Amino acid sequence: MELKKPVTFDEQLDKLESHGLIISDRENAKDILKRVNYYRFTGYALQFRKDPSGSTYIEGTTFETVYHLYKVDAILRDTFRRYIERAEVYYRTQIAYGFAIAKCSESPYDQHYDENNFFYKKGYKEVMENFSREKNYYKDSLIVKHHKIKYSSKMPLWVIVELMSFSNLSKLYSSMYYSEKDAIASMVGIGRDTLENHLHCLSVLRNKCAHAARMYNTDFNPPARFTTSFLRKHPEIKNNSLFAYTLVLLKRLPDEESKKSLIQTVETVMEDYKDDIDMGLIGFPDNYLEIMRNNL
């Protein structure tokens, strides 16, 4: 079967108009499509289709409305990226410290290189294979050069976690024995299964932000883990929504100041773009502020 034929920017606009999208300023719309891939742009128009399996838009849908949603999504990604960094730095520290103190306190202090110190050995091997590639990205850094010369390229765990991706860090935690998972989780005041899930969720959210992936009108995987009592109290929360992931980030921020700042920032974005955002498509219930404030 042949793939779709590439089309010019003008032909892209013609196609959108043939599907019922109103374009009041073709030159401006063309400039936008020159900066925002047609395929990416139309992802924000999915909610406006008459039929989810069709391509015709609801009467009155404008190019500008769809572009506003694109801009809202970009603002949300920028917002979350700033706060994820704070959580990321914190959990790199907790994981390195918790494991190193438990397993690497005796000479030669390199027990994190021994797969027998990890329960899920296949997962651990994948982590270290990934890290070998990640370390290569930093081959010209003084840190890597120093350990290559002095320690035959071996590094303490607290150095390794600063070079590996957050996704790989999440997998490293998942590969540990319960004893180390529990020790690390107790340092941050939650259970090991919840921490494992939240680290996974944050790595997914981080990757979406870093790669400009669409977060609006998107289901997230894995579903976020919350306590049974919390979910009973808030049945309106969909644990595969952007709001659920926002709650995960809020819960995992290391200090109250950061949490209050995130809540204020989210509230500002939602208020500024309330005419453009369908809150249901990002899983934000009407009482989202109350829920967030109760999780400080």
C-alpha positions as CSV (number, residue, x, y, z in Angstrom):
1,M,0.0,0.0,0.0
2,E,1.3,3.4,-0.9
3,L,2.0,6.1,1.7
4,K,0.3,9.5,1.5
5,K,1.7,11.8,-1.1
6,P,3.5,14.9,0.3
7,V,1.6,18.2,-0.3
8,T,2.6,21.8,-0.3
9,F,1.6,24.2,2.5
10,D,-1.1,25.7,0.3
11,E,-2.4,22.2,-0.4
12,Q,-2.4,21.5,3.3
13,L,-4.6,24.6,3.9
14,D,-6.9,23.5,1.0
15,K,-7.2,20.1,2.7
16,L,-8.1,21.7,6.1
17,E,-10.7,23.9,4.4
18,S,-12.2,21.0,2.5
19,H,-12.7,19.3,5.9
20,G,-14.6,22.3,7.2
21,L,-11.9,24.3,9.1
22,I,-12.4,28.0,8.8
23,I,-9.2,29.9,7.8
24,S,-9.6,33.7,7.9
25,D,-6.0,34.5,7.2
26,R,-4.3,32.1,4.8
27,E,-0.9,33.7,4.9
28,N,-0.8,33.7,8.7
29,A,-2.0,30.1,8.7
30,K,0.7,29.1,6.2
31,D,3.4,30.8,8.4
32,I,2.1,28.7,11.3
33,L,2.2,25.4,9.3
34,K,5.8,26.3,8.2
35,R,6.7,26.2,11.9
36,V,4.3,23.6,13.2
37,N,4.1,20.3,11.3
38,Y,0.7,19.7,9.7
39,Y,0.5,16.3,11.5
40,R,1.3,17.9,14.9
41,F,-1.2,20.7,14.3
42,T,-4.1,18.5,13.4
43,G,-3.6,16.5,16.6
44,Y,-5.0,19.5,18.4
45,A,-8.1,19.5,16.2
46,L,-9.2,15.9,17.1
47,Q,-11.8,17.1,19.6
48,F,-13.5,19.2,16.8
49,R,-14.2,16.3,14.5
50,K,-17.9,15.5,13.9
51,D,-17.1,11.8,13.9
52,P,-13.9,10.5,15.7
53,S,-13.2,8.2,12.8
54,G,-13.9,10.9,10.2
55,S,-12.1,14.0,9.1
56,T,-14.9,16.6,8.9
57,Y,-14.8,19.3,11.5
58,I,-17.7,20.7,13.5
59,E,-19.3,23.7,11.9
60,G,-17.6,27.0,13.1
61,T,-14.2,25.4,14.0
62,T,-11.5,27.9,13.2
63,F,-7.8,27.5,12.5
64,E,-7.1,30.1,15.3
65,T,-9.0,28.0,17.9
66,V,-6.8,24.9,17.1
67,Y,-3.7,27.0,17.2
68,H,-4.6,28.4,20.6
69,L,-4.7,24.8,21.9
70,Y,-1.3,24.2,20.5
71,K,0.1,27.2,22.3
72,V,-1.6,26.2,25.6
73,D,0.1,22.8,25.3
74,A,3.4,24.4,24.7
75,I,2.9,26.6,27.8
76,L,2.0,23.5,29.9
77,R,5.1,21.6,28.8
78,D,7.3,24.6,29.7
79,T,5.6,24.8,33.0
80,F,5.9,21.2,33.9
81,R,9.5,21.0,32.7
82,R,10.7,23.5,35.3
83,Y,9.1,21.6,38.2
84,I,10.1,18.2,37.0
85,E,13.7,19.3,37.1
86,R,13.3,20.0,40.9
87,A,11.9,16.5,41.5
88,E,14.4,14.9,39.3
89,V,17.4,16.3,41.1
90,Y,15.9,15.3,44.4
91,Y,15.2,11.7,43.5
92,R,18.6,11.2,41.9
93,T,20.0,12.1,45.3
94,Q,17.7,9.8,47.3
95,I,18.2,6.8,45.1
96,A,22.0,7.1,45.0
97,Y,22.2,7.7,48.7
98,G,19.8,5.0,49.8
99,F,21.4,2.3,47.7
100,A,25.0,3.3,48.2
101,I,24.6,3.4,52.0
102,A,22.9,0.0,52.0
103,K,25.1,-1.9,49.5
104,C,28.3,0.0,48.8
105,S,29.7,0.7,52.3
106,E,32.4,-1.9,52.1
107,S,35.5,-2.0,49.9
108,P,35.8,-1.9,46.9
109,Y,32.6,0.3,47.1
110,D,31.5,-0.8,43.6
111,Q,28.7,-3.2,44.5
112,H,26.3,-1.3,42.2
113,Y,28.2,-2.9,39.3
114,D,27.2,-6.4,40.6
115,E,23.9,-7.7,39.2
116,N,23.6,-10.0,42.2
117,N,22.8,-6.9,44.3
118,F,19.6,-6.4,42.2
119,F,16.5,-8.5,42.2
120,Y,15.4,-7.9,38.6
121,K,18.7,-8.8,36.8
122,K,17.4,-8.4,33.3
123,G,16.2,-4.9,34.1
124,Y,19.5,-4.1,35.7
125,K,21.4,-5.3,32.7
126,E,19.3,-3.1,30.4
127,V,19.9,-0.1,32.7
128,M,23.7,-0.6,32.5
129,E,23.6,-1.1,28.8
130,N,21.6,2.1,28.4
131,F,24.0,3.9,30.8
132,S,27.0,2.8,28.6
133,R,25.4,4.7,25.7
134,E,24.4,7.6,27.9
135,K,27.9,7.9,29.3
136,N,29.3,8.1,25.8
137,Y,27.3,11.3,25.3
138,Y,29.5,12.9,28.0
139,K,32.8,11.3,27.0
140,D,34.5,14.7,26.7
141,S,33.4,15.8,30.1
142,L,36.0,16.1,32.9
143,I,34.0,13.8,35.1
144,V,34.0,10.9,32.6
145,K,37.7,11.5,31.7
146,H,38.7,11.6,35.4
147,H,37.0,8.2,36.2
148,K,38.3,6.7,33.0
149,I,41.9,7.5,33.9
150,K,41.8,6.9,37.6
151,Y,39.2,4.2,38.1
152,S,39.1,2.3,34.7
153,S,35.8,4.1,33.9
154,K,34.0,2.9,37.0
155,M,32.1,5.5,38.9
156,P,30.4,5.8,42.3
157,L,26.6,5.5,42.1
158,W,26.1,9.2,43.0
159,V,28.1,10.1,39.9
160,I,26.3,7.6,37.7
161,V,22.9,8.9,38.5
162,E,23.9,12.4,37.4
163,L,24.7,11.1,33.9
164,M,21.9,8.6,33.3
165,S,18.5,9.6,32.0
166,F,15.6,10.0,34.4
167,S,13.9,7.1,32.7
168,N,16.9,4.9,33.2
169,L,17.0,6.0,36.9
170,S,13.4,5.0,37.3
171,K,14.2,1.5,35.8
172,L,17.2,1.3,38.2
173,Y,15.0,1.7,41.2
174,S,12.5,-0.8,39.8
175,S,15.4,-3.4,39.5
176,M,16.3,-3.2,43.2
177,Y,15.5,-5.6,46.0
178,Y,12.6,-4.7,48.3
179,S,15.0,-3.9,51.1
180,E,16.7,-1.1,49.1
181,K,13.4,0.1,47.6
182,D,11.8,0.3,51.1
183,A,14.8,2.2,52.5
184,I,14.6,4.8,49.7
185,A,10.8,5.1,49.8
186,S,10.8,5.5,53.6
187,M,13.2,8.5,53.1
188,V,10.5,10.3,51.2
189,G,7.5,9.0,53.2
190,I,5.7,6.7,50.8
191,G,5.5,3.0,49.9
192,R,7.9,1.4,47.4
193,D,5.2,0.5,44.9
194,T,3.9,4.1,44.9
195,L,7.4,5.5,44.5
196,E,8.1,3.1,41.7
197,N,5.0,4.1,39.8
198,H,5.5,7.9,40.4
199,L,9.1,7.7,39.2
200,H,7.8,6.0,36.0
201,C,5.0,8.6,35.6
202,L,7.5,11.5,36.0
203,S,9.9,10.0,33.5
204,V,7.0,9.8,31.0
205,L,5.9,13.4,31.7
206,R,9.5,14.5,31.4
207,N,10.0,12.8,28.1
208,K,6.7,14.3,26.7
209,C,7.9,17.8,27.8
210,A,11.4,17.3,26.4
211,H,10.2,16.0,23.0
212,A,7.3,18.5,22.5
213,A,4.8,15.6,22.6
214,R,1.1,16.5,22.8
215,M,-0.3,16.4,26.3
216,Y,-3.7,17.9,25.5
217,N,-6.5,15.3,24.9
218,T,-4.0,12.5,25.6
219,D,-4.2,9.4,27.8
220,F,-1.1,8.8,29.9
221,N,0.5,5.4,30.7
222,P,1.1,4.0,33.2
223,P,-1.9,5.1,35.2
224,A,-0.9,7.1,38.2
225,R,-1.1,5.3,41.5
226,F,-2.9,6.8,44.5
227,T,-4.2,5.5,47.7
228,T,-7.6,3.7,47.8
229,S,-8.9,6.3,50.3
230,F,-7.8,9.2,48.0
231,L,-9.6,7.7,45.0
232,R,-12.7,7.0,47.0
233,K,-12.8,10.6,48.1
234,H,-12.1,11.8,44.5
235,P,-13.8,9.5,42.0
236,E,-13.7,12.3,39.5
237,I,-10.0,11.8,39.0
238,K,-8.9,9.8,36.0
239,N,-5.6,8.3,36.8
240,N,-4.4,8.3,33.2
241,S,-5.0,12.0,32.7
242,L,-2.8,15.0,32.7
243,F,-4.3,16.1,36.0
244,A,-3.4,12.8,37.6
245,Y,0.2,13.3,36.4
246,T,0.1,16.8,37.7
247,L,-0.8,15.5,41.1
248,V,2.0,13.0,41.0
249,L,4.4,15.8,40.3
250,L,2.9,17.9,43.1
251,K,3.2,15.0,45.5
252,R,6.8,14.3,44.5
253,L,8.1,17.9,44.7
254,P,10.6,18.0,47.6
255,D,9.5,21.2,49.4
256,E,6.3,23.2,50.1
257,E,7.5,26.3,48.4
258,S,7.8,24.4,45.1
259,K,4.4,22.9,45.6
260,K,2.7,26.2,46.2
261,S,4.5,27.7,43.2
262,L,3.3,24.8,40.9
263,I,-0.3,25.3,42.1
264,Q,-0.1,29.0,41.4
265,T,1.4,28.5,38.0
266,V,-1.1,26.0,37.0
267,E,-4.0,28.1,38.2
268,T,-2.7,31.1,36.2
269,V,-2.4,29.1,33.0
270,M,-5.9,27.6,33.4
271,E,-7.3,31.1,34.1
272,D,-5.5,32.8,31.2
273,Y,-6.7,30.2,28.7
274,K,-10.1,29.2,30.1
275,D,-11.8,30.1,26.9
276,D,-9.6,27.7,24.9
277,I,-9.2,24.7,27.2
278,D,-11.7,21.9,27.5
279,M,-10.8,20.9,31.1
280,G,-12.3,17.5,30.6
281,L,-9.8,16.6,27.9
282,I,-6.9,17.1,30.3
283,G,-8.8,15.5,33.2
284,F,-9.0,18.6,35.4
285,P,-12.2,18.5,37.5
286,D,-14.0,21.6,38.5
287,N,-12.5,21.4,42.0
288,Y,-8.9,20.8,40.8
289,L,-7.5,23.7,42.9
290,E,-9.1,22.4,46.1
291,I,-7.6,18.9,45.4
292,M,-4.2,20.3,44.7
293,R,-4.2,22.5,47.7
294,N,-5.2,19.6,49.9
295,N,-2.1,17.7,48.7
296,L,0.5,20.2,49.9
